[in-house]
Structure formats: C-alpha cells, structure tokens
Amino acid sequence: MAYPIIFFGAFGGVCPTLMKLASTLVANPAADLPLPGFYIAIGLYAILGGGIALALGEQNLRGALFAGIAAPALISNAITGAQDARYQPVPARTSYFEQLISTAAHAQDSKDLQPNSPSKPMETDGNISIVLGNAAATNIPVNICFLKADSSDGTKCSDEIVVTTPAIGVKDIRVPVDTVGVIVAGVRLPITGPATTISISADRAPTPANDFLWALGGRRSTQITDLQARIVP
C-alpha cells in the first residue's frame, strides 16, 4: 500500500506547479516553454510530496494527495517572500546632521555649476531623447559614451554616463559641447542635430536557473540576450 501513497503524494506535490504552467501557457500561448531547470524543480517537489505523505503515515489516497499539495507551500512562500523583498526599494535613513551636510554640499555643487563658472560650463549643443523600441527594454541601465570632436578620428570618449531606460515616455539627456556622436549599448551613433532621438530595444529569454526558481514558486524572470540602439528619423 506504500507505493500508491507515495505516488499520490508525489502527484499532489507537482500539482500546484503544473497548474501555474498551464495558466501561463493559456494566458500567453506565445510564452517560451520551460527550460530543464523547471523540470528539475518538479522532480524535487514530487520527491518532497511523496516523502511527506509517507512520513505522515497517510492511510488513504485522498489524504496522501492533500499532504503532497501542502508540502511545497513553505518553500514556495519563502522564495516568493525573498523575491518581493529584493524588488522592493529600501528607503535610505539619514540623521538630521547628515541631512544638513547633504544640503550644504548640494548648494555648493549648484553654485559650482552656474553658467558663469569657468571651470564647469553648462552650455550644450543639444540633447538626446531616449525612447523605448519595445517593452522588453523597460528599466534597463544603458551606458552612453559621448564622443569628442577634438580627437583625430572623433572617437575620444569625453564623458560616460549610465542611464536607465524609461518605463513610459521619453528620457532627455543633455549633450556636452563639441560632441560629434555617442556610443549607446555598444553602437556608435551620430548626433543628427540639436535634438536627437535614440530608440533602444532589447531581447529577453528565460534561463534554466530562473525557470528552476519559477517552478519552486517564484516569478518567472528573464535575462537580456541582446540590446540594440538606433536613430529615430
């Protein structure tokens, strides 16, 4: 009688994960199929469900099934809680004294950056507008290198910044004077005038490790496999 109990417990252990997979594919038929990490996690839940049902001494198949379903709950809740904590921003705590110092430093920096300051001029020859080429490029940090015109081949990087792509709308970036082009996401692009619009697109794909955590109860996350930038006419 132990084998049917183990089997029903194992089936109960994988039921929640199979339901998650079914709901994902029904809601989004174009979604990528699970990678091997997903099936490894299912196997672990099957072993866990069968073992819990046997350890509890279940004598009927219904009890073994319910014991298997309940077995992965603790692991799933722990992974979900860990992911929620990672994605939730933590506000910085500063004392009143630190706030005074920060305010004074900011005021000094603002004074140094006035247009009349000879060491840090604010004049620019235009701006760059960053727009999204597709939804996969949302909230991605992108390196932007400004190319100076005073080098022999026009490839001297005068300044480099990291910009996060916008979730919606446009993100404007001021261009330093004498800039002849920029390198965005590894692609060299010319400055086409006082206002240049650059579209950033991305390709994403799941990974075995991420699908393993997805099967255990976490969110299905993807990694960027390609990043493209182009001038918008």
Secondary structure by P-SEA (a helix, b strand, c coil): caaaaaaaaaaaaaaaaaaaaaaaaaaccccccccaaaaaaaaaaaaaaaaaaaaaccccaaaaaaaaaacaaaaaaaaaaaaaaaabbbbbbbcaaaaaaaaaaaaaaaaaaccccccccccccbbbbbbbccccccbbbbbbbbbbccccccccccbbbbbbbbcccbbbbbbcccccccccccccccccccbbbbbbbbbbbbcaaaaaaaaacccbbbbbcbbbbbbcc
